[in-house]
Amino acid sequence: MKKKKGSKKKKKSAKSGKKSSEAEDKVEGLENVDPSTLISGTEASPDDGKKKKKKGKKKKKLSKSEKAQEKLEKAIEKLKMNEDFYDTFVNRMHQWIVDHAAMAVEMFKRIDSDGEGLLSYDEFKAGMFDLNAPVNKIELHLLCKLLDEEDAGEIDYTDLEKGLQYAREIRELDKQTVRDERQLLLTERKFPPCPCCKMSIIEPWRETLPRYIALEMRSVTFDMFRDFPGHLVLLVHSHLPVCGLIQIIIAETDISSTKLAVFRDRSRNAESVLSPDMTLEECGFVGDSRESPEELVLFYDYTVEFTDCPILMCDHYFGQKEII
């Protein structure tokens, strides 16, 4: 009986040895397993990663206000795509804001409890509805976006007297960029080489955001005459140099004198003369947009030069007695 018991014990020990060896084999098999694939001490199955990925793909549910805001953003993008409507809207609201700026600022000061000069979109919209602004809900949100130059979610109502000037300049710049891109697509620019150095000629500099001046050039000598043909009305860029302005005067009036100068006033003294090397902007005339250019009056005068030509000077001999 004892032998049988002993034999049983030996069988049990053999079984336990097999179990321990299998456990060791399992541990040894995990030596080359990536620790990141282990979950709570066991190796993660490939299905676990798939389940996690599927859970991550679920979209976050939007609230009613967030859905309404998203719908509003899509609506104003559609309005921007209609170029004719967008340009008309910007010009119309620019004029309306400029005309009602003083009244609007006073009202917004009462709304602005902090006195920082900033309003949220909702506060600004409420004030605009009180002012009976000629806009609907979608157009008013577009107006907020245009006035919020830094896209900060707030509007600085202290600059309302400028209207939508910033938006108009950006719009003009975008249109100019589109025109340039179309021109590049239509025509391939090939600049001829210089005959001396054989290098390609560089395209002239083009101002990205030009400003305009409605300029009236008056002749100092004939300033008293209202309808004198030498008085010119021009629309020029503020970055135009004074020497270029002189060339325009010569081309328009056919003046042959090379001694022509431009003055700030009709005094014609040394302090009022504009340097030919300086631009109008450098002379203090900044300019404005094409729709509302800066109005400016300048004067010009010239000196008649002596020409030693026998044909032009032949009247000196008219009336002289014939010499025998």
C-alpha positions in Angstrom: 0.0 0.0 0.0 2.8 2.4 0.8 4.5 1.6 -2.5 1.3 2.5 -4.3 1.0 5.7 -2.4 4.5 6.5 -3.2 4.0 5.8 -6.8 1.0 8.1 -6.8 3.1 10.9 -5.3 5.7 10.4 -8.0 3.0 10.8 -10.6 1.8 14.0 -9.0 5.3 15.4 -8.9 5.7 14.5 -12.5 2.5 16.3 -13.4 3.5 19.3 -11.4 6.9 19.3 -13.1 5.2 19.3 -16.5 3.0 22.3 -15.4 6.0 24.3 -14.1 7.9 23.6 -17.3 4.9 24.7 -19.4 4.7 27.9 -17.4 8.4 28.5 -17.9 8.0 28.0 -21.6 5.2 30.5 -21.7 7.3 33.1 -19.8 10.3 32.4 -22.1 8.0 32.9 -25.1 7.1 36.4 -23.9 10.7 37.6 -23.9 10.4 38.9 -27.5 6.9 40.3 -27.2 6.4 44.1 -27.5 5.5 45.3 -24.0 3.0 47.8 -25.6 0.9 44.8 -26.7 0.5 43.5 -23.2 -2.7 44.3 -21.3 -2.7 43.5 -17.5 0.2 41.0 -17.8 -1.2 39.1 -20.9 -0.6 39.6 -24.6 -3.2 41.7 -26.3 -5.1 40.1 -29.1 -5.2 41.9 -32.5 -9.0 42.4 -32.1 -8.4 44.7 -29.1 -6.7 47.3 -31.3 -9.5 47.1 -33.9 -12.1 47.7 -31.2 -10.1 50.8 -29.9 -9.9 52.2 -33.4 -13.5 51.8 -34.0 -14.3 53.6 -30.8 -12.1 56.5 -31.8 -13.9 57.0 -35.1 -17.2 58.0 -33.4 -18.0 61.6 -34.1 -18.8 63.9 -31.3 -22.4 65.0 -31.1 -22.9 68.7 -31.6 -25.3 70.7 -29.5 -28.1 72.7 -31.1 -26.2 76.0 -30.8 -23.1 74.4 -32.4 -25.1 73.0 -35.3 -26.7 76.4 -35.8 -23.3 78.1 -35.8 -21.9 75.6 -38.3 -24.9 76.2 -40.6 -24.4 79.9 -40.3 -20.7 79.6 -41.3 -21.6 77.6 -44.4 -24.3 80.2 -45.3 -21.8 83.1 -45.3 -19.3 81.1 -47.3 -22.0 80.7 -50.0 -22.5 84.5 -49.9 -18.8 85.1 -50.4 -18.8 82.9 -53.5 -21.3 85.2 -55.2 -18.8 87.9 -56.1 -21.4 90.5 -57.4 -23.4 90.2 -54.2 -20.3 90.3 -52.0 -18.8 93.4 -53.6 -22.2 95.2 -53.5 -22.7 94.2 -49.8 -19.3 95.4 -48.7 -19.6 98.8 -50.4 -23.2 99.3 -49.2 -22.4 98.4 -45.5 -19.2 100.4 -45.6 -21.2 103.6 -46.5 -23.9 102.7 -43.9 -21.4 102.2 -41.1 -19.5 105.4 -41.9 -22.8 107.4 -41.9 -24.0 105.9 -38.6 -20.6 105.5 -36.8 -21.1 108.2 -34.3 -24.6 107.0 -33.2 -23.4 103.4 -33.1 -20.3 104.1 -30.9 -22.4 106.0 -28.4 -24.8 103.1 -28.1 -22.1 100.4 -27.9 -20.4 102.3 -25.1 -23.6 101.8 -23.0 -23.5 98.1 -23.8 -19.8 97.7 -23.1 -19.9 97.4 -19.3 -16.1 96.8 -19.1 -15.2 99.9 -21.1 -12.5 98.0 -23.1 -14.0 99.0 -26.5 -14.6 95.4 -27.4 -18.0 93.6 -28.0 -18.8 89.9 -28.6 -20.7 89.0 -31.7 -24.0 88.6 -29.9 -23.7 92.0 -28.3 -22.7 93.7 -31.6 -25.6 91.9 -33.4 -28.1 93.1 -30.8 -26.9 96.6 -31.1 -27.1 96.5 -34.9 -30.7 95.3 -34.8 -31.5 98.2 -32.5 -30.0 100.6 -35.1 -32.2 99.0 -37.8 -29.2 98.0 -39.9 -30.3 96.9 -43.4 -29.1 93.3 -43.0 -30.6 89.9 -42.2 -29.2 87.3 -39.8 -26.8 85.8 -42.2 -25.5 89.1 -43.6 -25.1 90.4 -40.0 -22.9 87.5 -39.2 -20.8 88.1 -42.3 -20.5 91.8 -41.2 -19.1 90.6 -37.9 -16.5 88.5 -39.6 -15.5 91.4 -41.8 -15.1 93.8 -38.8 -13.2 91.2 -36.8 -9.9 91.7 -38.6 -7.9 89.4 -36.3 -10.6 86.7 -36.1 -10.6 86.9 -32.3 -14.3 86.6 -31.8 -14.6 90.2 -30.7 -15.2 93.5 -32.5 -13.5 96.8 -31.8 -16.3 99.3 -32.1 -14.1 102.3 -31.6 -12.9 102.1 -35.2 -16.3 102.1 -36.8 -15.7 105.4 -38.5 -13.3 103.5 -40.8 -16.2 101.3 -41.9 -15.2 98.3 -43.9 -12.0 99.9 -45.3 -9.8 97.0 -44.3 -12.2 94.4 -45.9 -12.3 96.5 -49.1 -8.6 96.7 -49.4 -8.2 92.9 -48.9 -10.9 92.3 -51.5 -9.2 94.6 -54.0 -5.9 92.8 -53.3 -7.6 89.4 -53.9 -9.1 90.5 -57.1 -5.8 91.9 -58.3 -4.1 88.5 -57.5 -6.8 86.6 -59.4 -6.3 88.9 -62.4 -2.6 88.4 -62.3 -3.0 84.6 -62.1 -5.4 84.6 -65.1 -2.9 86.8 -67.0 -0.1 84.3 -66.3 -2.3 81.4 -67.5 -3.3 83.2 -70.7 0.1 84.5 -71.7 3.5 83.0 -71.1 5.8 85.9 -70.2 9.1 85.8 -72.0 11.3 88.8 -71.4 13.8 89.7 -74.1 17.5 89.7 -73.1 19.5 92.9 -72.6 21.5 93.6 -75.8 24.6 94.5 -73.7 24.8 91.9 -70.9 22.5 89.3 -72.5 20.7 88.9 -69.2 16.9 88.6 -69.0 15.1 91.9 -68.4 13.3 92.0 -65.1 9.6 92.9 -65.0 8.8 96.4 -63.5 7.9 96.6 -59.9 4.1 96.3 -59.2 2.6 97.7 -56.0 0.6 95.0 -54.3 -1.8 97.4 -52.6 -1.8 100.8 -54.4 -3.4 103.9 -53.0 -5.0 106.6 -55.2 -5.0 110.4 -55.3 -7.6 112.5 -57.2 -5.1 115.2 -58.2 -5.8 118.6 -59.7 -2.8 120.2 -61.3 -3.1 123.9 -61.9 -0.8 126.3 -63.8 0.4 129.0 -61.4 0.5 131.6 -64.2 -3.1 131.0 -65.4 -4.6 130.0 -62.0 -7.1 132.9 -62.3 -8.6 131.4 -65.4 -11.1 128.7 -64.5 -11.3 126.9 -67.8 -7.7 127.1 -68.8 -6.8 123.9 -70.8 -3.5 123.6 -68.9 -5.4 122.7 -65.7 -5.4 118.9 -65.4 -7.5 116.5 -63.3 -5.7 113.1 -62.8 -6.1 109.9 -60.9 -2.6 108.8 -59.9 -1.0 106.4 -57.4 0.5 107.7 -54.2 3.7 105.8 -55.0 4.1 107.8 -58.3 7.4 109.9 -58.2 7.2 113.6 -58.8 9.4 113.2 -61.9 6.8 110.9 -63.3 4.1 113.4 -62.5 6.1 116.0 -64.5 6.3 113.7 -67.5 2.5 113.3 -67.4 2.1 117.1 -67.4 4.4 117.4 -70.3 2.6 114.7 -72.2 -0.9 116.3 -71.5 0.1 119.9 -72.2 2.8 119.5 -74.9 5.1 121.8 -72.9 8.6 121.6 -74.4 10.5 123.2 -71.5 12.8 121.0 -69.4 12.6 123.4 -66.5 9.2 122.4 -65.0 8.6 122.2 -61.3 5.6 121.1 -59.0 4.7 123.2 -56.0 2.5 122.6 -52.9 0.9 126.1 -53.3 0.9 129.0 -55.7 3.7 130.9 -53.9 6.4 129.1 -56.0 9.1 129.5 -53.3 11.8 127.1 -52.5 10.0 125.6 -49.5 6.9 124.6 -51.5 8.7 122.9 -54.4 8.4 119.1 -54.5 11.6 117.1 -55.0 11.5 115.1 -58.3 13.2 112.1 -56.7 10.5 111.7 -54.0 7.1 110.0 -54.4 3.9 111.7 -53.6 3.6 109.5 -50.5 7.0 110.5 -49.3 5.9 114.1 -49.8 3.0 113.5 -47.3 0.2 112.6 -49.6 -0.7 109.0 -48.6 -3.8 108.5 -50.8 -6.8 106.2 -50.3 -8.8 103.5 -52.1 -9.8 103.8 -55.7 -13.4 104.3 -54.8 -12.7 107.2 -52.4 -9.3 108.6 -53.4 -7.6 111.4 -51.5 -8.3 114.8 -53.1 -5.3 117.0 -53.7 -4.5 120.3 -55.5 -1.0 121.0 -56.6 0.5 123.7 -58.9 3.1 123.7 -61.6 5.2 126.2 -63.5 7.9 126.2 -66.0 10.5 128.5 -67.5 10.6 129.2 -71.3 14.1 128.3 -72.5 16.0 130.4 -75.0 16.5 128.5 -78.3 19.3 129.8 -80.6 17.7 128.7 -83.8 17.8 131.0 -86.9 14.4 130.0 -88.0 12.7 130.6 -84.6 14.7 133.9 -84.2 14.0 135.2 -87.8 11.4 137.7 -86.6 14.3 139.8 -85.3 15.0 140.8 -88.9 11.4 141.7 -89.8 11.0 145.4 -90.3 14.7 146.1 -90.8 15.6 148.5 -93.6 17.1 146.9 -96.7 20.8 147.4 -96.8 22.2 148.5 -100.2 
